Amino acid sequence: MKPAFIALALTLALVGPTSAQTTPVPLTTLQSAAQSGAPDAQLALALRYLNGDGVLQNHATAAQWLTAAAQAGNAEAQNRLGQLYFEGLGVAQNTATARDLLARAAQSGTPQYLFDLGIVLEASGDAAAAADLYEQAAASGHPDAATSLGVMYHNGTGRPQDLDRARALYEQATAQNHPRALNNLGLLYVRGEGVDQDYARAADYFQRAAELGLRTAMTNLGVLYENALGVPLNEKLAQDLYRLGGSGGTGRTLASFVYDPRLRAPEETADAIQNMTELADAGDPIAMFQTAWLLATNPERDFQMLRAAAHLFAITAEQGHGPSMANLSLMYFRGQGQPQDYVLGQMWLLLAQRAGVDTAALTAEFGRQPSIEQITQAQTLAQEHISR
């Protein structure tokens, strides 16, 4: 199982503390300022590369600019660079360097940085030191830290077991609708650990966590519905919850094929489809995209239809069509019409993002499935693709 920090390292670039800009700075202006040695500009440019914001996502380039800003004493750059070293994203993995950078950032007292350092220390086996950092961050209202510290008190790791303290910390985090805290609080009431057993109350906590997308909570709620514990017996709902919880479902809509909003929806009459197919065969890119889209979204599609759709999307994607790139990414991730390939799926996702396509649904469904090595390889291939 991957350390908890891995998921965070892939997402903190989006949710951690940032140097806020009131208006977007042109990329060329940012690059010029960064090259002149301005740490804030170096950090901002690094974040662009971390997020793929107006540029092709590239952890190695981000690491270069983070290094420059970190050497100038920028705490956020030290924190972000420490995450990259811990995971080996864009740099060779080095836990000692990661800990040093994260510790330097944590000296600022920023709760998120304290928490991030705690994650690394806990993953490295220093639970007591991690708990100390979680205590500091939780005291400042950081919900992740409060939840992680609650787990330590719950299990007696890094702190003596104290179920009352665990419950209080979970409750602190649930006030901010923290899904893991909601689930853990529900477990206390299911098991009667430090509280009177109360299945109905547990079901409420699991429901709230499930609505926030926590798979474990979906499964736990399913157990209650299957056994009529605190909720009415509902075996069908239980099976649905098991499916969502066990198959990687998030309770949210999965990614779907993207249509180009600039195009009129294709007519689906026999004559219109015949005409469009002929245009596609003649090499018309719009007709190829529309034909591929109709094939891919056909409710009765089979492997041959999906293979034909993937072939057409590949042609128009190579021609620079963003929606085709997103659809090809989806097909590679799911193995539809072609062998499943996370590297190529990630590569086309990055290129679609660069082309201005909203890839939020794709990222939510598949963003954590590629390994670090696959992500790095995809970034290299994407850069080679745009350099042709």
N, C-alpha and C positions, 0 to 999 in steps of 0.2 A: 504493500500500500504506500502511496506517495505521502510524504509529510504534508501536514496541513498547510505549510508555508507555500507549497508549490502552487496551489490554487490562488493564494493571495498574491504571489509574485506575478501571476499572469493578469491579475485584475487591479492591483493597487495603483497601477499607472492611470487608472480611470477614476478611482475613488479616494485615493489618499490626499493628504494636504498638497495644495498646488500654489504656485505663484500666479494668482489670478490676473487675467488681462481683461480690462473693460471692453476693449475692441480688439479683434484679431490683428496681429502684426503681419504684414506681408512677409512671405518666406525669405525673399532676397534681403529684406531689411534685417530680419532676424539672423540670417547667416552672416551678414556683414558685421553685425554687432558681436556675434559669438566669436568670429575670427579675430576681432580686435581685442578679445580678452574679457568681455563683460560677462561675469558669472551668471547674472539673471538671464541674459540672452542665451548662454550656453545651456542652462537648465531648460529654458523654454523650447529650444531647438531639440534637445534630447527628448523632451516629452512629446514633441511632434513625431519623432521617430518611434517612440515607444507605442504611441497610440495609432500610428498610421494616419495622422491628421494632416492632410494635404500633401503627404509624401508616402512613399512605400514604407510600410513598417519594417524596421531593421534594428534588431537589438544590438548588433555590433556597433553600428554608427551611433546609436543612443549611448552606448557605454563610453564611447570616445568623448562625447560632449559632457557626459556626467562626470567623467574622470577630471576633465578640466575644471568644471565648476566645483567638484568636491575638493580638489587641491586648493581652491581659493577659499575653502571653509564654508561652502553652502551646505546647510544641514540636510535639506531635501535631496540634493544631489548625492550626498553621502548615503542617505537612506536608500534611495532608488538603486544606486550602484551596488550597495551591499546586498540587496535582493537579487540582483543579476548574478553576483559572484556566488551567492548561496545556491542558486539554481543552475548555474552554468549557462545562462542565456546571454549570448553575445560575447561572452568571455569564458575562459577556462574556469571550471568550478573550483572554488577555493574557500573552504569554510572559515579558515582563520582570517583571511582578508575580509570576508563577509562580516564576521563578528566585529572586527576592528572598525569597519566603516559604519556599521549599524550602531556600535557603541558611541562613536564620535557624534553621530546624529542624535542619539538619545540624550546626550549631554545638554541639549537644548530644552529638555523637559517636555517636549511635545508628546501628548499621550499616544498618538499613532506610532511614533518612533520607539517609544518605550515598549509598546505592544509587539512591534515587529522584531525587536531585539529579543524579547521574551520568547517568541516563537522559535527562534534559532537556538536559544539556550535550552529550551525544553526538548527540541528535536535532538540536541546534542547530549542529552542526558542530565543536564544541570537543572532539575526541576525546582529546587529551592530558589536559585537565582532568578529563574523565570517567574516564579510566584511573586518575588519581591517587585519585579517590574510590572507584573499585572496589577499588583496592589496599587502602585503609584498611578497607573493609567486608569484603573477603575475608580479611584478616588476623584479623578477629573471627569467622570461620567462616560468613559469609553465603554460601549456595550460589549464589544468583542473581548476586551480584557476582563470585564466583570464575569462574562460567561466562562471564559477559560479558567479564571481563578475559582469560580464556582465548581467547575469540574474537579479541580485539585482538592478542594475541601470535601467534595462529594466522595471522591475515591481515596482520599488520604495520601495523595502524591504531592510532594513539595510542601505540604502543610498537613498537620494532624487532621484526621477526619472530623468534620464538624458539619452535620447536616443542616443545622439552623443557619449557619453562616452561608452554606451553599444555597439554601433556599432564598436568603436575603439577596444574594448576588444575582441569582437568576431573576428574581423579581425586579431588581434594579434595571436589568437589561430588557426585561419584557415591557417595561414602561416605554421603551423605544422600539417596541415591536421587533425585537431581535429573534429570528426564527429558531436558532439553536437553543437559546435560553427558554423559549416557550416550550420546545420539545422536552428539554431536560426537566423543566418544572412539571410537565405532564407526567414524566416518568416517576417523579417523587410521589405524586398522588396515586398513580397506578400501583406502586409497590408499597405505599404507606411508609415511606422512609422519612422519618422526622416529622410527618404530618399524618392526620387521619386519612385512611384510604378513601378516595373519592373518585370513582370512575367518570362520573359526569363532568367533574371539574377537569379531569385529565383530558377528556374528549374535547373540551373547549380549547384547551391549550394546544392539543395536537391539530385541531381544525385550523386555528389561527396560524400555526407554523406551516401547515400544508398549503394554505392559501398564499403564503409567502414563498412557496416553491421548495420547501425542504422535503426531500424524498423520504428520509427516515421517518418524519412525522406522518407522511401519507401511509406508510406501512403500519406504523403504530396505531393510527386511526382505523385502518382496515381491520386490525386484530379486534378492536373494540366492537366494530360493527358485525364482524363474523360471530362474535360470542355474546352479543347483546349486553355489553358491559358499559353501563352509563348512557347508552344510546339504543334505539330500537334495532332489533335484528334486521340486517339488510345484507344478505350474502352477495347480491350483485354489486352493490356499492363497495363491499369489502374487496371483491375481486378487481374492480376497477382501480381501487386505491393500491392494491398490491401491484397491479400492472404498472401504474404510474411510478410507484416507489421503487420497484425492482428493475424496471427497464430503462431507468435514466430519465423518466419523464419529470417534468418540472411543474406540472400543473398549468403550464402556459402553452399557447399555440406554437406548434412546431413550425420550423421554416418551411415555406412553400415556394413553388416556382414563381419567379419574378417576371411580370410583363412590363414592357417598355411603355411608360405612361404617355410618351410622345406619339405613340401609334394608335390608330383607331383599332378597336377590337376586330379580329378577322371574322368575316361571315363564315358560317358553318354549313351553308347549303352545299349540295353535291357539286354544283357548277363552280361555286366560289373556291371550294377546296381543290377541285381539279385545276382551275386556273392558277391558284397559288402554288400548287405542286409543280406545275410546268415552269413557273417563274423561278422556283427554288432550284429545279434541275438545271436551269439556264444560268444559275449563279447569282440571282438577285438576293442581296443580303437580307432585306426586309422580309421577303418571302421565306427565306431559309429560317430566319428566327421565328416567324409566325407559325410555320409548319412544325418546327421543333416544339414550340410551346403547346400547340394543339395535341401533338403526339404525347408529350410528357404529362399533360394534364387530363388526358382521356381516361375516364373512370374504368374503361375496359382495356387499358393498355396492357401489353404483354412485353416479354423481353425484347422481341424484335422491334417493337415500336419504341421502346426506351433506348435501344441501341441506335436506332436511326435518329432519335432526338439528340442523343449525346454527340453523334457525329456532326449534326448540323450546328448545335451549340458550339462545338469546338471550332468549326470554321469561322463563325461570326465572332467568337471570342478572340480568335487570333487576329481578327480585323479590328479589334479594339472596342467591341460593343460590350458595355458594362453589364447590362442585364444577362447577356449570354454567359459572361464570366461567372456571375453569381449562380446561374442555373447549372453550369458545368461543375462548379465547386460543390453544389448540393449533390449532384449525381455521383461525383467521386467519393464524397463522404459516405453516402448511403450505398454505394456499389450498385447503382441503377444503370443498367445498360452497358456496364463495363466493370472491370474488377475494382473493388474498393481500394482507394489509395489516399491516405491521409495527407501525404506530402503534396500531391497534386491538388487535392481538395483545398488545402491551406494556401497553396500558391495562388490558385484562382480566386480564393476569397480575398487575399491581399490585393490582387490586381483589380478586382471588382470594387473594393473599398477605395482604391486610388482613383478609379474611374468615376467616383461619386455616387455609387450605389449604396443604399442603406443596407448594411450587412448585419444589423443588430440581431435579427432572428437567427441567421446562420451562426454568428459567433456564440449566441446563447446556447444553441443546440450542440455545436461541435467544437467550440473554442478550446475546451479542456481535454479533448480526446487525443489530439496529436501529442507525441512525446516531445521533450525538449529538442532531441536530435532531429525529429521530423520538422519541427517549427523552424529550426536553424536552416535545414536543407531547403525548406519551402521559400524562406526569405532569399536565399542565394539564387534559387531558380527564378524567382520573381524578378530579382534585380537583373539577371541575365536576359530575361525575356524583354524587359523594357530597354535594354541596352543594345538590342539587335539593330 
